Amino acid sequence: MNPAQKALWFIESHLAGELSLDEIAGIAGISRFHMVRAFAAATGLSVMRYVRARRLSEAARALANGAPDILHVALDADYSSHEAFTRAFRDHFGVTPETVRASAHLDNIKLQEPILMDSHLIDNLQAPRFATGKPLLIAGIGERYSCENGAGIPGQWQRFNQLVENIPGRIGKVAYGVCCNGDDAGNFDYIAGVEVSDFSDLPREFSTVRIPEQRYAVFSHREHISTIRGTINTIWNDWMPASGLKAADAPNFERYDENFDPLTGNGGLEIWVPVRE
């Protein structure tokens, strides 16, 4: 298991909370010494420098979008005061937070984007089971992605976990990560959500998707969540061409039951791929 992948997943999915090198190393199952060297070898960055750069980059986005309270942005970025945040922001970007907010753009700011986790083909993909999935109404937090920026999905799950208790009409405890509305340019919508009884009482900030009854190939991903891109890549680029089946024009999704631990990324999940003869 790649410790740097585990670290990247944990950082991105817990960016708004407290993060320490000890905690990140513990999630990866290695020592601080090992974590520092493994992460640097994989990314060219130190662990905590990456954390700071990501937090400052998200702060810059918030400011460019007109965040009214710089202190609130500073606290979200784990700075205890306006002064400390301003000093770190200026040292990192060369401009002050007030300048970015006033300009309302990021044209001259070099942001630290999330680093994509590994997506190499794997050689131990287990054969799927086949199932007919029932119709589902899914509501949650939605974002539009391209093939290049899917590294933002762990952060999306963090926002979902903060709001999931406010989703009315929730059915059960299973969570779903739904890919839908893809286009020829590789853009797609991703919804981190739960099943609901209907959409009528949902607040406007929640996204929705209807999943029809459909036949699926269901794959088990038992490794750490950080390696999911390799499993998905293997399904679409190795298993599907060899299966004699075709992908159906329907949403595909990840299914996270009560065994999945959103704190550690362990516990496994299922990947449901719509298929047809």
C-alpha positions in Angstrom: 0.0 0.0 0.0 1.3 3.4 -0.9 1.6 5.6 2.2 1.6 8.8 0.1 -1.8 7.9 -1.4 -3.3 7.4 2.0 -1.8 10.7 3.2 -3.2 12.6 0.2 -6.7 11.1 0.7 -6.6 11.9 4.4 -5.4 15.5 3.9 -8.0 16.3 1.2 -10.9 14.7 3.1 -10.0 16.4 6.4 -8.6 19.7 5.2 -10.9 21.9 7.2 -10.1 20.0 10.5 -7.0 19.8 12.6 -4.2 18.0 10.9 -0.8 16.9 12.3 2.1 15.0 10.9 1.6 12.3 13.6 -2.0 11.9 12.7 -1.3 11.7 9.0 1.5 9.2 9.5 -0.8 7.1 11.8 -3.5 6.9 9.2 -0.8 5.7 6.7 0.4 3.1 9.3 4.0 4.4 9.3 6.3 6.5 11.4 6.8 10.3 11.1 10.2 9.7 9.7 8.9 7.3 7.0 5.9 9.6 6.2 8.1 12.6 5.6 10.3 10.8 3.2 7.6 8.8 1.4 5.5 11.8 0.8 8.4 13.9 -0.5 9.5 11.1 -2.8 6.0 10.8 -4.3 5.1 14.5 -4.6 8.2 16.6 -4.3 6.7 18.4 -1.3 6.8 18.0 2.5 3.6 16.8 4.1 2.8 19.9 6.1 4.0 22.3 3.4 1.4 20.7 1.2 -1.3 21.0 3.9 -0.5 24.7 4.3 -0.4 25.3 0.5 -3.7 23.6 0.1 -5.4 25.6 2.9 -4.0 28.9 1.6 -5.1 28.0 -1.9 -8.7 27.3 -0.7 -8.6 30.6 1.3 -7.5 32.5 -1.8 -10.5 31.0 -3.7 -12.9 32.1 -0.9 -11.4 35.6 -0.9 -11.6 35.9 -4.7 -15.3 34.9 -4.5 -15.9 37.8 -2.1 -15.7 36.2 1.4 -16.8 39.1 3.6 -14.9 38.2 6.8 -11.1 37.6 6.4 -10.8 36.4 10.0 -13.4 33.6 9.3 -11.3 32.6 6.2 -8.2 32.7 8.4 -9.8 30.4 11.0 -10.9 28.0 8.4 -7.3 27.8 7.1 -6.2 27.0 10.7 -4.7 30.4 11.5 -5.5 31.8 14.9 -5.4 35.5 14.0 -5.9 37.9 11.1 -2.2 38.9 11.4 -0.8 35.4 11.3 -2.9 34.5 8.3 -2.0 37.7 6.4 1.7 37.1 7.0 1.5 33.5 5.8 -0.7 34.4 2.8 1.7 37.2 1.7 4.7 35.0 2.2 3.1 32.3 0.0 1.5 34.3 -2.7 3.3 37.6 -2.6 0.1 39.6 -2.1 -2.2 40.3 0.8 -5.6 38.7 1.4 -7.2 42.1 1.0 -5.7 42.5 -2.4 -7.1 39.2 -3.7 -10.5 39.9 -2.3 -10.5 43.4 -3.9 -9.4 42.1 -7.3 -12.0 39.3 -7.2 -9.8 37.1 -9.4 -6.9 34.6 -9.1 -5.1 35.5 -12.4 -1.7 36.1 -10.8 -2.0 33.5 -8.0 -0.3 30.1 -8.3 -2.6 27.8 -6.4 -1.7 24.4 -5.0 -4.3 22.1 -6.5 -5.1 18.7 -5.0 -2.7 16.0 -6.2 -4.3 13.1 -8.0 -3.9 9.7 -6.4 -2.4 6.9 -8.4 -4.5 5.3 -11.1 -2.3 2.5 -12.5 -4.0 -0.7 -13.5 -4.1 -3.4 -10.8 -3.6 -7.1 -11.3 -5.8 -8.5 -8.6 -9.3 -7.2 -9.6 -11.9 -9.7 -8.3 -14.6 -10.9 -10.6 -17.8 -8.9 -10.1 -21.2 -10.1 -9.2 -24.2 -9.0 -11.2 -27.3 -7.4 -9.8 -30.3 -5.5 -10.8 -30.3 -2.3 -8.9 -33.6 -0.7 -7.7 -34.5 2.8 -8.7 -32.9 5.3 -6.3 -33.4 9.0 -5.5 -30.0 10.4 -4.4 -29.5 13.8 -2.7 -26.3 15.3 -1.5 -23.4 17.6 -2.4 -22.7 17.9 -6.2 -19.8 19.2 -8.1 -18.8 19.3 -11.8 -15.3 17.8 -12.6 -13.1 17.2 -15.5 -10.7 14.3 -15.9 -7.9 16.6 -14.7 -9.5 17.9 -11.4 -11.1 14.8 -9.9 -8.7 15.1 -7.0 -11.2 17.5 -5.4 -13.6 14.6 -4.6 -12.3 13.8 -1.1 -12.9 17.4 -0.1 -16.4 17.1 -1.4 -17.0 14.2 0.9 -15.8 16.2 3.8 -18.4 18.9 3.0 -21.1 16.2 2.6 -20.2 14.7 6.0 -20.8 18.1 7.6 -24.2 18.5 6.0 -25.6 14.9 5.8 -27.7 15.2 9.0 -29.6 18.1 7.4 -30.8 16.1 4.4 -34.6 15.5 4.9 -36.2 12.2 4.0 -33.0 10.2 4.3 -33.4 6.4 3.9 -30.9 4.1 5.6 -27.2 4.7 6.4 -25.6 3.9 3.0 -23.8 6.7 1.2 -23.4 6.9 -2.6 -20.8 8.6 -4.8 -22.6 9.0 -8.1 -21.0 9.8 -11.5 -23.5 11.1 -14.0 -24.1 13.6 -16.8 -20.8 12.9 -18.5 -19.9 14.6 -21.8 -17.5 13.9 -24.7 -14.9 16.2 -23.2 -14.6 14.0 -20.1 -16.5 16.3 -17.8 -19.0 14.8 -15.3 -21.1 15.5 -12.3 -20.2 13.8 -9.0 -22.8 13.7 -6.2 -21.8 12.6 -2.7 -25.2 11.7 -1.3 -27.7 9.4 0.4 -31.0 7.8 -0.7 -34.0 9.9 0.1 -37.8 9.3 -0.1 -38.4 12.3 -2.4 -36.9 15.6 -3.5 -39.7 18.0 -2.5 -38.3 19.2 0.9 -34.7 19.5 0.0 -32.9 22.8 0.6 -31.6 24.4 -2.6 -27.9 23.7 -1.8 -28.4 20.0 -2.3 -28.0 18.3 -5.7 -30.1 15.4 -6.8 -30.0 12.5 -9.3 -32.5 9.8 -10.2 -30.9 6.4 -10.8 -33.2 4.1 -12.8 -33.6 0.4 -12.3 -30.6 -1.1 -14.1 -28.4 -4.2 -14.4 -24.9 -3.7 -12.9 -21.6 -5.4 -12.5 -20.7 -4.9 -8.9 -17.1 -4.8 -7.9 -15.7 -5.0 -4.3 -12.9 -2.6 -3.5 -11.4 -3.9 -0.2 -8.2 -1.8 -0.1 -7.8 1.7 1.3 -10.0 4.3 -0.4 -6.9 6.1 -1.7 -6.4 3.3 -4.2 -9.9 3.5 -5.8 -8.7 5.2 -8.9 -6.6 2.2 -9.8 -9.6 -0.2 -9.4 -11.9 2.1 -11.5 -9.2 2.4 -14.2 -8.9 -1.4 -14.3 -12.6 -1.9 -14.6 -13.0 0.4 -17.5 -9.8 -0.2 -19.4 -9.2 -3.9 -18.7 -12.3 -5.8 -17.4 -14.9 -4.1 -19.5 -13.2 -4.6 -22.9 -12.6 -8.3 -22.1 -16.1 -9.0 -20.7 -18.1 -8.9 -23.9 -20.4 -6.4 -22.2 -21.1 -2.8 -23.0 -21.4 0.1 -20.6 -25.0 1.2 -20.3 -26.0 4.9 -20.5 -26.8 5.3 -16.9 -25.1 6.7 -13.7 -22.4 4.5 -12.1 -21.7 4.8 -8.4 -19.8 3.9 -5.4 -21.7 2.4 -2.5 -20.4 2.9 1.1 -22.2 0.9 3.8 -21.7 1.0 7.6 -18.4 -0.9 7.3 -16.7 2.0 5.7 -14.9 4.4 8.1 -14.8 7.9 6.7 -12.1 8.8 9.3 -9.5 6.2 8.3 -10.6 5.4 4.7 -10.8 1.7 5.6 -13.7 -0.8 5.5 -14.1 -1.2 1.7 -16.9 -0.2 -0.7 -18.6 -1.4 -3.8 -18.4 0.0 -7.3 -21.6 -0.4 -9.4 -21.0 -0.2 -13.1 -24.1 -0.2 -15.4 -23.8 -2.8 -18.2 -25.8 -4.2 -21.1 -25.3 -7.1 -23.6 
